[in-house]
Amino acid sequence: MGGSAIGGGDWEFTPPLKEKNRTVILVGRTGNGKSSTGNSILGAKAFKSELSSGGVTITCELHSTHHENGHTLNVIDTPGLFDSSTELALIGNEIVKCISMAKDGIHAVLVVLSVRTRFSQEEVSVIESLTKFFGNKISDYMIVIFTGGDDLENKTLGDYLRGCPELLKETLRMCGNRCVLFDNRTNDASKKSKQLNELLSLVDVVVYNNGGKPYTDELFAQMKKQKDLLAAEVSTLVGCSKQDISELKEQLKMVTYMVSLIFVYIEVFLGIINYLHKLTQISMSFRLNIISISF
């Protein structure tokens, strides 16, 4: 048995599928323990956490681990990517990098929250950012990881969830109530193994529920196909001039750059629409005031 759901009870897990590779992506607000959770999953200090002397990384990173069952688990960390202070252009570039890292698609999105801090609007914004950049379908791939398991003492995750705010309950419902508790500070090997197995079982549930198909964005799939074709053409060029090779490489860079710009253009367009809507409201209010004064 594994991850808990609101209302009590445990998940009935489906058998793992034959596909041996899994790619998961860690998202969440800085300070919730994304990198530490990634290290717990990998069983090694691969990602720099907030507490590390070297400071936190500011770009997407991927590390892999091989389990005894023969499965390879790829973990992508997105530190600070969905923080409100992060610039849009950086988000666009890192999303492209993230998609590129997940060559065969994303099998699960791990939304990292902390039981140590109150669930806020900023956490909601993380979910909204995910759906904005990846589409509503991404919620079918979400699993919530609560860090700070050591702070709950004798309480279970179910106890914590029963007293959580409605805003958090709504978020969990959107994620199919798939959640698991992590203690990233424990040195108890059996506890580490138990929480990891619970998470991996939930990943299997997500994969099974989605017909064994990882998440891939259709737009990115098309762009990636074009990019792969260009890359293949570059790698197979024999006897061509340096100029021809250079031109193809420039095309390859342009395709990658175009993908990153898509997000910037979408955000700017939505901002303009929102601004015009506000102007219309102000104009309407002004006209109504003029009319009321006239009479």
Buried (B, 14 or more C-beta within 10 A) or exposed (E): EBBBBBEEEEBEBEEBEEEEEBBBBBBBBBBBBBBBBBBBBBEEEBBBBBEBEEEBBEBBBBBEBEBEEEBEBBBBBBBBBBBEEBEEEBBBBBBBBBBBBBEEBBBBBBBBBBBBBEBEEBBBBBBEBBBBBBEEEBBBBBBBBBBBBBEBEEBEBBEBBEEBEEEBBEBBEBBBBBBBBBBBEBEEEEBBEEBBBBBBBBBBBBBBEBEEEBBBBEEBEEBBEBBEEBBEBBEEEEEEEEEEEEEBEEBBEEBBEBBBEBBBEBBEEEEEEEEEEEEEEEEEEEEEEEEEEEE
